Amino acid sequence: MTRAVFQLQYPESDAAAAAPAEVTVTGEVDVTNVEEFTRSVRDVPGPRPVILQLSGVKYLDSAGFAALDRLLEQDAIVLVLSPESFMYRVAELMCLPIHHDAETARRVLQENAT
Protein backbone atom coordinates (compact mmCIF):
# COMPACT_ATOMS: atom_id res chain seq x y z
CA MET A 1 0.00 0.00 0.00
CA THR A 2 1.38 3.41 -0.96
CA ARG A 3 1.51 5.94 1.83
CA ALA A 4 -0.52 9.10 1.28
CA VAL A 5 1.18 12.46 1.79
CA PHE A 6 -0.26 15.67 3.23
CA GLN A 7 1.19 19.06 4.08
CA LEU A 8 0.18 21.59 6.71
CA GLN A 9 1.06 25.20 5.95
CA TYR A 10 0.73 27.97 8.49
CA PRO A 11 2.56 31.21 9.17
CA GLU A 12 5.31 30.71 11.76
CA SER A 13 4.64 34.23 13.06
CA ASP A 14 1.14 33.17 14.18
CA ALA A 15 2.60 30.78 16.76
CA ALA A 16 2.36 33.27 19.62
CA ALA A 17 -0.67 35.17 18.36
CA ALA A 18 -3.80 35.46 20.47
CA ALA A 19 -5.99 34.52 17.50
CA PRO A 20 -6.29 30.94 16.27
CA ALA A 21 -3.89 29.94 13.51
CA GLU A 22 -5.19 29.36 10.00
CA VAL A 23 -3.72 26.12 8.70
CA THR A 24 -3.95 25.07 5.05
CA VAL A 25 -4.00 21.34 4.36
CA THR A 26 -2.95 20.00 0.96
CA GLY A 27 -2.36 16.52 -0.39
CA GLU A 28 -4.09 13.36 0.76
CA VAL A 29 -5.22 12.02 4.12
CA ASP A 30 -6.12 8.36 4.45
CA VAL A 31 -5.67 5.37 6.71
CA THR A 32 -1.91 5.31 5.98
CA ASN A 33 -1.24 8.74 7.46
CA VAL A 34 -4.30 9.71 9.51
CA GLU A 35 -2.52 9.33 12.86
CA GLU A 36 0.29 11.61 11.68
CA PHE A 37 -2.29 14.08 10.33
CA THR A 38 -4.17 14.16 13.65
CA ARG A 39 -0.95 14.59 15.63
CA SER A 40 0.23 17.36 13.29
CA VAL A 41 -3.03 19.30 13.69
CA ARG A 42 -2.92 18.91 17.48
CA ASP A 43 0.70 20.15 17.50
CA VAL A 44 -0.09 23.43 15.71
CA PRO A 45 0.97 26.15 18.16
CA GLY A 46 -1.51 28.70 19.44
CA PRO A 47 -5.03 28.82 20.81
CA ARG A 48 -7.81 26.45 19.88
CA PRO A 49 -9.72 25.91 17.76
CA VAL A 50 -7.39 26.02 14.75
CA ILE A 51 -8.97 27.21 11.50
CA LEU A 52 -8.37 24.27 9.15
CA GLN A 53 -8.56 25.16 5.44
CA LEU A 54 -9.31 21.90 3.57
CA SER A 55 -10.12 23.17 0.08
CA GLY A 56 -6.72 22.07 -1.27
CA VAL A 57 -7.04 18.46 -0.12
CA LYS A 58 -7.04 16.08 -3.09
CA TYR A 59 -8.23 12.95 -1.26
CA LEU A 60 -9.76 12.17 2.13
CA ASP A 61 -11.01 8.70 2.99
CA SER A 62 -13.30 7.59 5.81
CA ALA A 63 -10.38 7.50 8.28
CA GLY A 64 -9.68 11.15 7.44
CA PHE A 65 -13.31 12.14 7.92
CA ALA A 66 -13.38 10.24 11.24
CA ALA A 67 -10.26 12.16 12.36
CA LEU A 68 -11.92 15.47 11.47
CA ASP A 69 -15.01 14.42 13.40
CA ARG A 70 -12.93 13.60 16.51
CA LEU A 71 -11.02 16.90 16.26
CA LEU A 72 -14.33 18.76 15.95
CA GLU A 73 -15.70 17.00 19.04
CA GLN A 74 -12.61 18.16 20.97
CA ASP A 75 -13.11 21.77 19.76
CA ALA A 76 -9.63 21.55 18.27
CA ILE A 77 -10.60 22.76 14.78
CA VAL A 78 -13.00 24.83 12.74
CA LEU A 79 -13.41 23.67 9.13
CA VAL A 80 -13.15 25.83 6.03
CA LEU A 81 -14.13 24.23 2.75
CA SER A 82 -14.82 25.94 -0.54
CA PRO A 83 -18.06 24.93 -2.30
CA GLU A 84 -15.89 24.11 -5.33
CA SER A 85 -13.95 21.45 -3.41
CA PHE A 86 -14.68 17.81 -4.22
CA MET A 87 -15.15 17.23 -0.48
CA TYR A 88 -17.82 19.87 -0.03
CA ARG A 89 -20.87 17.74 -0.84
CA VAL A 90 -19.62 14.85 1.28
CA ALA A 91 -18.98 17.20 4.22
CA GLU A 92 -22.53 18.55 3.83
CA LEU A 93 -24.01 15.05 3.76
CA MET A 94 -22.07 14.22 6.93
CA CYS A 95 -23.44 17.42 8.54
CA LEU A 96 -19.95 18.68 9.29
CA PRO A 97 -19.95 22.32 10.43
CA ILE A 98 -18.14 23.99 7.53
CA HIS A 99 -17.46 27.60 6.61
CA HIS A 100 -16.87 28.81 3.05
CA ASP A 101 -13.89 30.99 3.94
CA ALA A 102 -11.50 31.72 6.80
CA GLU A 103 -12.92 35.20 7.41
CA THR A 104 -16.35 33.75 8.14
CA ALA A 105 -14.85 31.10 10.41
CA ARG A 106 -12.85 33.73 12.31
CA ARG A 107 -15.94 35.96 12.68
CA VAL A 108 -18.01 33.06 14.07
CA LEU A 109 -15.23 32.25 16.55
CA GLN A 110 -15.15 35.88 17.70
CA GLU A 111 -18.93 36.00 18.07
CA ASN A 112 -18.95 32.78 20.09
CA ALA A 113 -16.20 34.09 22.36
CA THR A 114 -18.27 37.06 23.50
ChimeraX commands (.cxc) that place a marker at each C-alpha (Angstrom):
marker #1 position 0.00,0.00,0.00 radius 0.5
marker #1 position 1.38,3.41,-0.96 radius 0.5
marker #1 position 1.51,5.94,1.83 radius 0.5
marker #1 position -0.52,9.10,1.28 radius 0.5
marker #1 position 1.18,12.46,1.79 radius 0.5
marker #1 position -0.26,15.67,3.23 radius 0.5
marker #1 position 1.19,19.06,4.08 radius 0.5
marker #1 position 0.18,21.59,6.71 radius 0.5
marker #1 position 1.06,25.20,5.95 radius 0.5
marker #1 position 0.73,27.97,8.49 radius 0.5
marker #1 position 2.56,31.21,9.17 radius 0.5
marker #1 position 5.31,30.71,11.76 radius 0.5
marker #1 position 4.64,34.23,13.06 radius 0.5
marker #1 position 1.14,33.17,14.18 radius 0.5
marker #1 position 2.60,30.78,16.76 radius 0.5
marker #1 position 2.36,33.27,19.62 radius 0.5
marker #1 position -0.67,35.17,18.36 radius 0.5
marker #1 position -3.80,35.46,20.47 radius 0.5
marker #1 position -5.99,34.52,17.50 radius 0.5
marker #1 position -6.29,30.94,16.27 radius 0.5
marker #1 position -3.89,29.94,13.51 radius 0.5
marker #1 position -5.19,29.36,10.00 radius 0.5
marker #1 position -3.72,26.12,8.70 radius 0.5
marker #1 position -3.95,25.07,5.05 radius 0.5
marker #1 position -4.00,21.34,4.36 radius 0.5
marker #1 position -2.95,20.00,0.96 radius 0.5
marker #1 position -2.36,16.52,-0.39 radius 0.5
marker #1 position -4.09,13.36,0.76 radius 0.5
marker #1 position -5.22,12.02,4.12 radius 0.5
marker #1 position -6.12,8.36,4.45 radius 0.5
marker #1 position -5.67,5.37,6.71 radius 0.5
marker #1 position -1.91,5.31,5.98 radius 0.5
marker #1 position -1.24,8.74,7.46 radius 0.5
marker #1 position -4.30,9.71,9.51 radius 0.5
marker #1 position -2.52,9.33,12.86 radius 0.5
marker #1 position 0.29,11.61,11.68 radius 0.5
marker #1 position -2.29,14.08,10.33 radius 0.5
marker #1 position -4.17,14.16,13.65 radius 0.5
marker #1 position -0.95,14.59,15.63 radius 0.5
marker #1 position 0.23,17.36,13.29 radius 0.5
marker #1 position -3.03,19.30,13.69 radius 0.5
marker #1 position -2.92,18.91,17.48 radius 0.5
marker #1 position 0.70,20.15,17.50 radius 0.5
marker #1 position -0.09,23.43,15.71 radius 0.5
marker #1 position 0.97,26.15,18.16 radius 0.5
marker #1 position -1.51,28.70,19.44 radius 0.5
marker #1 position -5.03,28.82,20.81 radius 0.5
marker #1 position -7.81,26.45,19.88 radius 0.5
marker #1 position -9.72,25.91,17.76 radius 0.5
marker #1 position -7.39,26.02,14.75 radius 0.5
marker #1 position -8.97,27.21,11.50 radius 0.5
marker #1 position -8.37,24.27,9.15 radius 0.5
marker #1 position -8.56,25.16,5.44 radius 0.5
marker #1 position -9.31,21.90,3.57 radius 0.5
marker #1 position -10.12,23.17,0.08 radius 0.5
marker #1 position -6.72,22.07,-1.27 radius 0.5
marker #1 position -7.04,18.46,-0.12 radius 0.5
marker #1 position -7.04,16.08,-3.09 radius 0.5
marker #1 position -8.23,12.95,-1.26 radius 0.5
marker #1 position -9.76,12.17,2.13 radius 0.5
marker #1 position -11.01,8.70,2.99 radius 0.5
marker #1 position -13.30,7.59,5.81 radius 0.5
marker #1 position -10.38,7.50,8.28 radius 0.5
marker #1 position -9.68,11.15,7.44 radius 0.5
marker #1 position -13.31,12.14,7.92 radius 0.5
marker #1 position -13.38,10.24,11.24 radius 0.5
marker #1 position -10.26,12.16,12.36 radius 0.5
marker #1 position -11.92,15.47,11.47 radius 0.5
marker #1 position -15.01,14.42,13.40 radius 0.5
marker #1 position -12.93,13.60,16.51 radius 0.5
marker #1 position -11.02,16.90,16.26 radius 0.5
marker #1 position -14.33,18.76,15.95 radius 0.5
marker #1 position -15.70,17.00,19.04 radius 0.5
marker #1 position -12.61,18.16,20.97 radius 0.5
marker #1 position -13.11,21.77,19.76 radius 0.5
marker #1 position -9.63,21.55,18.27 radius 0.5
marker #1 position -10.60,22.76,14.78 radius 0.5
marker #1 position -13.00,24.83,12.74 radius 0.5
marker #1 position -13.41,23.67,9.13 radius 0.5
marker #1 position -13.15,25.83,6.03 radius 0.5
marker #1 position -14.13,24.23,2.75 radius 0.5
marker #1 position -14.82,25.94,-0.54 radius 0.5
marker #1 position -18.06,24.93,-2.30 radius 0.5
marker #1 position -15.89,24.11,-5.33 radius 0.5
marker #1 position -13.95,21.45,-3.41 radius 0.5
marker #1 position -14.68,17.81,-4.22 radius 0.5
marker #1 position -15.15,17.23,-0.48 radius 0.5
marker #1 position -17.82,19.87,-0.03 radius 0.5
marker #1 position -20.87,17.74,-0.84 radius 0.5
marker #1 position -19.62,14.85,1.28 radius 0.5
marker #1 position -18.98,17.20,4.22 radius 0.5
marker #1 position -22.53,18.55,3.83 radius 0.5
marker #1 position -24.01,15.05,3.76 radius 0.5
marker #1 position -22.07,14.22,6.93 radius 0.5
marker #1 position -23.44,17.42,8.54 radius 0.5
marker #1 position -19.95,18.68,9.29 radius 0.5
marker #1 position -19.95,22.32,10.43 radius 0.5
marker #1 position -18.14,23.99,7.53 radius 0.5
marker #1 position -17.46,27.60,6.61 radius 0.5
marker #1 position -16.87,28.81,3.05 radius 0.5
marker #1 position -13.89,30.99,3.94 radius 0.5
marker #1 position -11.50,31.72,6.80 radius 0.5
marker #1 position -12.92,35.20,7.41 radius 0.5
marker #1 position -16.35,33.75,8.14 radius 0.5
marker #1 position -14.85,31.10,10.41 radius 0.5
marker #1 position -12.85,33.73,12.31 radius 0.5
marker #1 position -15.94,35.96,12.68 radius 0.5
marker #1 position -18.01,33.06,14.07 radius 0.5
marker #1 position -15.23,32.25,16.55 radius 0.5
marker #1 position -15.15,35.88,17.70 radius 0.5
marker #1 position -18.93,36.00,18.07 radius 0.5
marker #1 position -18.95,32.78,20.09 radius 0.5
marker #1 position -16.20,34.09,22.36 radius 0.5
marker #1 position -18.27,37.06,23.50 radius 0.5
marker link #1:1,2 radius 0.2
marker link #1:2,3 radius 0.2
marker link #1:3,4 radius 0.2
marker link #1:4,5 radius 0.2
marker link #1:5,6 radius 0.2
marker link #1:6,7 radius 0.2
marker link #1:7,8 radius 0.2
marker link #1:8,9 radius 0.2
marker link #1:9,10 radius 0.2
marker link #1:10,11 radius 0.2
marker link #1:11,12 radius 0.2
marker link #1:12,13 radius 0.2
marker link #1:13,14 radius 0.2
marker link #1:14,15 radius 0.2
marker link #1:15,16 radius 0.2
marker link #1:16,17 radius 0.2
marker link #1:17,18 radius 0.2
marker link #1:18,19 radius 0.2
marker link #1:19,20 radius 0.2
marker link #1:20,21 radius 0.2
marker link #1:21,22 radius 0.2
marker link #1:22,23 radius 0.2
marker link #1:23,24 radius 0.2
marker link #1:24,25 radius 0.2
marker link #1:25,26 radius 0.2
marker link #1:26,27 radius 0.2
marker link #1:27,28 radius 0.2
marker link #1:28,29 radius 0.2
marker link #1:29,30 radius 0.2
marker link #1:30,31 radius 0.2
marker link #1:31,32 radius 0.2
marker link #1:32,33 radius 0.2
marker link #1:33,34 radius 0.2
marker link #1:34,35 radius 0.2
marker link #1:35,36 radius 0.2
marker link #1:36,37 radius 0.2
marker link #1:37,38 radius 0.2
marker link #1:38,39 radius 0.2
marker link #1:39,40 radius 0.2
marker link #1:40,41 radius 0.2
marker link #1:41,42 radius 0.2
marker link #1:42,43 radius 0.2
marker link #1:43,44 radius 0.2
marker link #1:44,45 radius 0.2
marker link #1:45,46 radius 0.2
marker link #1:46,47 radius 0.2
marker link #1:47,48 radius 0.2
marker link #1:48,49 radius 0.2
marker link #1:49,50 radius 0.2
marker link #1:50,51 radius 0.2
marker link #1:51,52 radius 0.2
marker link #1:52,53 radius 0.2
marker link #1:53,54 radius 0.2
marker link #1:54,55 radius 0.2
marker link #1:55,56 radius 0.2
marker link #1:56,57 radius 0.2
marker link #1:57,58 radius 0.2
marker link #1:58,59 radius 0.2
marker link #1:59,60 radius 0.2
marker link #1:60,61 radius 0.2
marker link #1:61,62 radius 0.2
marker link #1:62,63 radius 0.2
marker link #1:63,64 radius 0.2
marker link #1:64,65 radius 0.2
marker link #1:65,66 radius 0.2
marker link #1:66,67 radius 0.2
marker link #1:67,68 radius 0.2
marker link #1:68,69 radius 0.2
marker link #1:69,70 radius 0.2
marker link #1:70,71 radius 0.2
marker link #1:71,72 radius 0.2
marker link #1:72,73 radius 0.2
marker link #1:73,74 radius 0.2
marker link #1:74,75 radius 0.2
marker link #1:75,76 radius 0.2
marker link #1:76,77 radius 0.2
marker link #1:77,78 radius 0.2
marker link #1:78,79 radius 0.2
marker link #1:79,80 radius 0.2
marker link #1:80,81 radius 0.2
marker link #1:81,82 radius 0.2
marker link #1:82,83 radius 0.2
marker link #1:83,84 radius 0.2
marker link #1:84,85 radius 0.2
marker link #1:85,86 radius 0.2
marker link #1:86,87 radius 0.2
marker link #1:87,88 radius 0.2
marker link #1:88,89 radius 0.2
marker link #1:89,90 radius 0.2
marker link #1:90,91 radius 0.2
marker link #1:91,92 radius 0.2
marker link #1:92,93 radius 0.2
marker link #1:93,94 radius 0.2
marker link #1:94,95 radius 0.2
marker link #1:95,96 radius 0.2
marker link #1:96,97 radius 0.2
marker link #1:97,98 radius 0.2
marker link #1:98,99 radius 0.2
marker link #1:99,100 radius 0.2
marker link #1:100,101 radius 0.2
marker link #1:101,102 radius 0.2
marker link #1:102,103 radius 0.2
marker link #1:103,104 radius 0.2
marker link #1:104,105 radius 0.2
marker link #1:105,106 radius 0.2
marker link #1:106,107 radius 0.2
marker link #1:107,108 radius 0.2
marker link #1:108,109 radius 0.2
marker link #1:109,110 radius 0.2
marker link #1:110,111 radius 0.2
marker link #1:111,112 radius 0.2
marker link #1:112,113 radius 0.2
marker link #1:113,114 radius 0.2
view
